[in-house]
């Protein structure tokens, strides 16, 4: 009985460590993407908004540029925790 308890505890610890790693990596990915967005905003104004491109290309740019950070930011609140899984 003791070995089954220790095996269950080891599985729980492993699951917790894996979950913590996933959560940290999700936060790091989101922060890096937001940081990149802030760093390149000057170039974005110069090359996208001040150029004579069509509204379709601007719409596609906005979709491509801002939906990923928005999706990742909103997804951070939905990362499950071990306590939710019990």
C-alpha positions as CSV (number, residue, x, y, z in Angstrom):
1,X,0.0,0.0,0.0
2,X,2.9,2.3,0.8
3,X,4.5,1.8,-2.6
4,X,1.2,2.7,-4.4
5,X,0.9,5.9,-2.3
6,X,4.5,6.9,-3.1
7,X,3.9,6.1,-6.8
8,X,0.8,8.3,-6.8
9,X,2.7,11.1,-5.0
10,X,5.5,10.8,-7.6
11,X,3.0,11.1,-10.4
12,X,1.4,14.1,-8.8
13,X,4.7,15.8,-8.4
14,X,5.7,15.1,-12.0
15,X,2.3,16.4,-13.3
16,X,2.7,19.6,-11.2
17,X,6.3,20.2,-12.5
18,X,5.1,19.7,-16.1
19,X,2.2,22.0,-15.6
20,X,4.4,24.7,-14.1
21,X,6.8,24.4,-17.0
22,X,3.9,24.8,-19.5
23,X,2.5,27.8,-17.7
24,X,5.9,29.5,-17.6
25,X,6.5,28.8,-21.3
26,X,3.1,30.2,-22.2
27,X,3.8,33.4,-20.2
28,X,7.3,33.8,-21.8
29,X,5.9,33.3,-25.3
30,X,3.2,35.9,-24.7
31,X,5.6,38.4,-23.2
32,X,8.1,38.0,-26.0
33,X,5.4,38.5,-28.6
34,X,4.1,41.6,-26.9
35,X,7.7,42.9,-26.5
36,X,8.3,42.4,-30.2
37,X,5.1,44.2,-31.0
38,X,6.2,47.2,-28.9
39,X,9.7,47.3,-30.4
40,X,8.5,47.3,-34.0
41,X,5.6,49.8,-33.7
42,X,7.7,52.6,-35.1
43,X,8.6,50.6,-38.2
44,X,4.9,49.6,-38.5
45,X,3.8,53.2,-38.6
46,X,6.4,54.1,-41.2
47,X,6.0,51.1,-43.5
48,X,2.4,50.1,-43.1
49,X,0.2,53.1,-42.1
50,X,2.1,55.9,-44.0
51,X,2.5,53.9,-47.2
52,X,0.0,53.8,-50.0
53,X,-1.1,50.3,-49.5
54,X,-4.7,49.2,-50.0
55,X,-7.2,48.7,-47.2
56,X,-7.2,44.9,-47.9
57,X,-3.5,44.6,-47.2
58,X,-3.8,46.7,-44.1
59,X,-6.6,44.6,-42.9
60,X,-4.6,41.4,-43.4
61,X,-1.7,43.0,-41.7
62,X,-3.7,44.0,-38.7
63,X,-5.2,40.5,-38.5
64,X,-1.9,38.8,-38.7
65,X,-0.1,41.2,-36.4
66,X,-2.5,41.6,-33.6
67,X,-4.6,38.5,-33.4
68,X,-1.7,36.3,-32.2
69,X,-0.9,38.5,-29.2
70,X,-4.6,38.9,-28.4
71,X,-5.2,35.2,-28.6
72,X,-2.2,34.3,-26.4
73,X,-3.1,37.0,-23.9
74,X,-6.7,35.8,-23.6
75,X,-5.5,32.2,-23.4
76,X,-3.3,32.8,-20.4
77,X,-6.4,32.9,-18.2
78,X,-7.6,29.5,-19.4
79,X,-4.5,27.5,-18.5
80,X,-5.7,24.9,-16.1
81,X,-4.0,24.2,-12.8
82,X,-3.5,21.0,-10.9
83,X,-6.1,22.1,-8.3
84,X,-8.7,22.5,-11.1
85,X,-8.0,18.9,-12.3
86,X,-8.9,17.3,-9.0
